[in-house]
Amino acid sequence: MPQQQSQVAVIVLWVLIFVVFYLLMIRPQRAQARKRKEMLDGLRRGDRVVTIGGIHATIAEIKEDVLNLDLAPNVRVKADRGAVSYVRSKAEPKGEE
């Protein structure tokens, strides 16, 4: 009987470890990934962004997953949508003033 109780205790301990691991690691990572996907899907022309390389730019054009970024007057580069680290400021919506 004591051996059977210790086996149940070990199983319960492993289940608790998994639950704690899920709550502290997996769930927050999923939430962070969801927020990043929403941010990348919400990019639009005129947004001021910072790339993962630290380059500050303004989105000039979006074609599927490729962004044309204005770095300075007459300086335009292409970057992957996933290269955007964060949005510094959103473009003003047209028609609203």
VMD Tcl script that draws the C-alpha trace (Angstrom):
set ca {
  {0.00 0.00 0.00}
  {2.74 2.58 0.79}
  {4.36 1.95 -2.59}
  {1.07 2.61 -4.37}
  {0.62 5.87 -2.44}
  {4.12 7.02 -3.41}
  {3.38 6.33 -7.08}
  {0.23 8.45 -6.87}
  {2.20 11.22 -5.17}
  {4.81 11.18 -7.95}
  {2.12 11.37 -10.63}
  {0.41 14.26 -8.85}
  {3.76 16.03 -8.49}
  {4.46 15.69 -12.24}
  {1.00 17.01 -13.10}
  {1.55 20.01 -10.81}
  {4.95 20.69 -12.37}
  {3.40 20.62 -15.85}
  {0.58 22.97 -14.80}
  {3.03 25.45 -13.28}
  {5.26 25.22 -16.37}
  {2.26 25.88 -18.61}
  {1.08 28.87 -16.57}
  {4.52 30.46 -16.26}
  {6.05 29.71 -19.67}
  {3.76 28.51 -22.44}
  {0.68 30.68 -21.90}
  {2.52 34.04 -21.69}
  {4.59 33.13 -24.76}
  {1.42 32.42 -26.75}
  {-0.08 35.74 -25.66}
  {3.08 37.59 -26.68}
  {3.12 35.84 -30.08}
  {-0.55 36.75 -30.62}
  {0.13 40.43 -29.82}
  {3.12 40.48 -32.22}
  {1.05 38.93 -35.02}
  {-1.67 41.55 -34.48}
  {0.96 44.30 -34.58}
  {2.47 42.97 -37.83}
  {-0.95 42.48 -39.43}
  {-1.91 46.05 -38.47}
  {1.02 47.70 -40.25}
  {0.04 50.26 -42.86}
  {1.57 52.91 -45.06}
  {2.93 55.88 -43.11}
  {3.59 54.01 -39.84}
  {6.91 54.86 -38.22}
  {8.62 51.60 -37.25}
  {11.87 50.26 -35.80}
  {13.37 47.11 -37.31}
  {15.02 44.32 -35.36}
  {18.34 45.80 -36.51}
  {17.47 49.13 -34.88}
  {16.76 51.05 -38.08}
  {14.10 53.75 -37.74}
  {11.98 54.09 -40.87}
  {8.58 55.00 -42.29}
  {6.57 52.46 -44.26}
  {6.23 53.70 -47.84}
  {4.58 50.65 -49.39}
  {3.40 47.19 -48.37}
  {3.30 44.23 -50.76}
  {2.24 41.04 -48.97}
  {5.20 40.30 -46.65}
  {7.62 42.86 -48.13}
  {7.76 46.42 -46.87}
  {9.38 49.35 -48.65}
  {10.82 51.54 -45.92}
  {11.85 55.19 -46.25}
  {14.97 55.80 -44.18}
  {15.65 59.35 -45.41}
  {14.71 61.43 -48.45}
  {15.51 59.38 -51.58}
  {16.65 56.39 -49.49}
  {14.31 53.41 -49.67}
  {15.00 49.81 -48.62}
  {13.00 46.60 -48.71}
  {12.46 44.60 -45.55}
  {10.48 41.57 -44.54}
  {7.34 42.25 -42.51}
  {8.78 40.10 -39.70}
  {11.80 42.41 -39.45}
  {9.69 45.06 -37.70}
  {10.41 45.09 -34.00}
  {7.81 47.64 -32.95}
  {5.74 50.57 -34.18}
  {6.84 53.97 -32.89}
  {3.77 55.81 -34.15}
  {0.78 54.95 -36.28}
  {-0.09 56.89 -39.42}
  {-3.05 59.23 -39.22}
  {-6.10 57.64 -40.84}
  {-7.10 59.39 -44.07}
  {-10.36 61.30 -43.96}
  {-10.24 62.00 -40.22}
  {-8.91 65.33 -39.00}
}
mol new
graphics top color blue
foreach p $ca { graphics top sphere $p radius 0.5 }
foreach p [lrange $ca 0 end-1] q [lrange $ca 1 end] { graphics top cylinder $p $q radius 0.2 }
display resetview
